[in-house]
Protein backbone atom coordinates (compact mmCIF):
# COMPACT_ATOMS: atom_id res chain seq x y z
CA UNK A 1 0.00 0.00 0.00
CA UNK A 2 1.24 3.47 -0.94
CA UNK A 3 1.82 5.58 2.15
CA UNK A 4 2.74 9.26 2.37
CA UNK A 5 3.49 10.89 5.66
CA UNK A 6 1.75 14.07 6.67
CA UNK A 7 5.00 16.01 6.24
CA UNK A 8 5.33 14.87 2.61
CA UNK A 9 1.70 15.74 1.91
CA UNK A 10 2.23 19.17 3.44
CA UNK A 11 5.29 19.80 1.26
CA UNK A 12 3.39 18.71 -1.86
CA UNK A 13 0.48 20.98 -0.94
CA UNK A 14 2.75 23.98 -0.36
CA UNK A 15 4.58 23.45 -3.66
CA UNK A 16 1.30 23.18 -5.59
CA UNK A 17 -0.02 26.28 -3.83
CA UNK A 18 3.10 28.27 -4.76
CA UNK A 19 2.94 27.13 -8.39
CA UNK A 20 -0.73 28.13 -8.67
CA UNK A 21 -0.02 31.48 -7.00
CA UNK A 22 2.83 32.19 -9.41
CA UNK A 23 0.70 31.35 -12.45
CA UNK A 24 -2.17 33.57 -11.25
CA UNK A 25 0.27 36.43 -10.58
CA UNK A 26 1.79 36.14 -14.06
CA UNK A 27 -1.64 36.13 -15.69
CA UNK A 28 -2.68 39.27 -13.82
CA UNK A 29 0.57 41.12 -14.50
CA UNK A 30 0.58 40.05 -18.15
CA UNK A 31 -2.97 41.26 -18.59
CA UNK A 32 -2.10 44.68 -17.20
CA UNK A 33 1.01 45.05 -19.35
CA UNK A 34 -0.97 44.82 -22.60
CA UNK A 35 -3.46 47.58 -21.75
CA UNK A 36 -3.47 50.80 -23.69
CA UNK A 37 -3.51 54.19 -21.99
CA UNK A 38 -7.17 54.55 -22.95
CA UNK A 39 -8.08 51.27 -21.20
CA UNK A 40 -6.16 52.35 -18.10
CA UNK A 41 -8.00 55.68 -18.12
CA UNK A 42 -11.42 53.96 -18.33
CA UNK A 43 -10.49 51.59 -15.50
CA UNK A 44 -9.37 54.51 -13.34
CA UNK A 45 -12.66 56.28 -14.02
CA UNK A 46 -14.67 53.18 -13.08
CA UNK A 47 -12.70 52.79 -9.85
CA UNK A 48 -13.17 56.46 -9.00
CA UNK A 49 -16.94 56.23 -9.50
CA UNK A 50 -17.15 53.07 -7.38
CA UNK A 51 -15.06 54.55 -4.58
CA UNK A 52 -17.14 57.74 -4.58
CA UNK A 53 -20.35 55.70 -4.30
CA UNK A 54 -18.93 53.61 -1.45
CA UNK A 55 -17.66 56.72 0.33
CA UNK A 56 -21.05 58.40 0.01
CA UNK A 57 -22.79 55.31 1.40
CA UNK A 58 -20.47 55.12 4.38
CA UNK A 59 -20.20 58.77 5.40
CA UNK A 60 -23.50 60.34 4.33
N, C-alpha and C positions, 0 to 999 in steps of 0.2 A: 504494500500500500504506500502511495506517495504521501509523504509527510513534510510539511513546511512549518518551521517554528514561527511563533508570533513575531519575533524580531525580523525574520526574513520577509514575512508578509508586510510588515511595517515599512521596511526599506523599499520593497516593490511598490507599495502604495505611494510613498513619498516621491519616488522617481517618476512614476506615472503622473502624479499631480504636478510636478515641476515641468515635465514635458508639455502637458496640456496648457499650463499657464504660459509657457514660452510661446507656444503656437498662437494662443489667443492674443497675447501682447503683440506679436508680429503682424497679425491680421489687422488689429486696430491701428497700429502705427503705419502700416502700409496703406491702409485706407485713407488716413489723413494726409499722407505725403502726396497723393495724387489729386488732391482737391485744388480747384482754381481759386483765385482770390475772390471771385464772385460767389462761389459756394461757401467759402469761409465767411463772407459778409452776411449772407442769408442765414447761416447757422448762428452767427453772433446776434443778429436781429431776433431770431426765434428765442434764443436763450434770454435776451434782454426782456422780451415781452413776458416770457414765463416767470422770470424772477420778479418783475414788477407786479404781476398778478398775485404771486405768492406773498410778496411783501405787503401788498394791500390787504390781502386776506388776514394776515397775521397781526398787523398793527393798526388796522382801521376798523 
